[in-house]
Amino acid sequence: MPIPAARPGQPAVVVLGDDGGSGGEGDLFALTTDPEISVARLRGERIDGAVVHPVAGRLALDLSFDIEYFNGAPHAAVSIVRMPVVWREGDFAADLTAMVRRPAKVDMLAMRRELAGWAADAGRPARLFPPQASNGTPGTVRALAALILSGHAAAARAALHRAWPRDTRGMTIGGEGAFWSAVCRQMVRHLWWSRFGLDRLPQAALVRAAAGGLRA
């Protein structure tokens, strides 16, 4: 895809090289011609979901921050959050400003329903996460990841607590802390987390801390 009226230092052309397969692994190439010809390559999964938005002569695109197979989810039930990326200093860079400006919203009813269905399917979560279940919890994971990637990890943790299944007496079922820690581990182990320096997001320290243990 050509970038109309590309500014000096901005890519003039973006090329997608998709390896194929259900994971969408492949490459994204950015060709810069001014002040000299150079090619930058970005490789990852779900690269076929990249959406380029040429804005005022500069490169802006959305990449897929994906969490796969979480909690027994099938490959088709991947949790994806769109991550805005721009061209800065000769390379792809996360647009942290755009990320933290996104509305921090979550559908609590949908999360409660999904978690309750998962708990029933799994025979209720034990103290250690995860039990095996047929469908996983892709909507819940996507909602939590979206909050984390907008700098609202504390709100994500609070939302999970409010939505977490209760027993017939209204008592919280075990495994909540382990679930949260597992989500956080998936976040910080993702290629894009390190590649784009997402430790710079607000409240990223909360995610890092939770990824290292199983605290409630």
Stockholm file with secondary structure:
# STOCKHOLM 1.0

chainA/1-216         MPIPAARPGQPAVVVLGDDGGSGGEGDLFALTTDPEISVARLRGERIDGAVVHPVAGRLALDLSFDIEYFNGAPHAAVSIVRMPVVWREGDFAADLTAMVRRPAKVDMLAMRRELAGWAADAGRPARLFPPQASNGTPGTVRALAALILSGHAAAARAALHRAWPRDTRGMTIGGEGAFWSAVCRQMVRHLWWSRFGLDRLPQAALVRAAAGGLRA
#=GR chainA/1-216 SS CBCTTCCTTSCSEEEEEEEETTTTEEEEEEEECSSSCEEEEEEETTGGGCEECCBTTBCEEEEEEEECSGGGCCGGGCEEEEEEEEEETTEEEECHHHHHHSCCCCCHHHHHHHHHHHHHHTTSCCSSSCCCCSSCCHHHHHHHHHHHHTTCHHHHHHHHHHHSCBCTTSCBCTTHHHHHHHHHHHHHHSHHHHHTTGGGSTTHHHHHHHHTCCCC
#=GC SS_cons         CBCTTCCTTSCSEEEEEEEETTTTEEEEEEEECSSSCEEEEEEETTGGGCEECCBTTBCEEEEEEEECSGGGCCGGGCEEEEEEEEEETTEEEECHHHHHHSCCCCCHHHHHHHHHHHHHHTTSCCSSSCCCCSSCCHHHHHHHHHHHHTTCHHHHHHHHHHHSCBCTTSCBCTTHHHHHHHHHHHHHHSHHHHHTTGGGSTTHHHHHHHHTCCCC
//
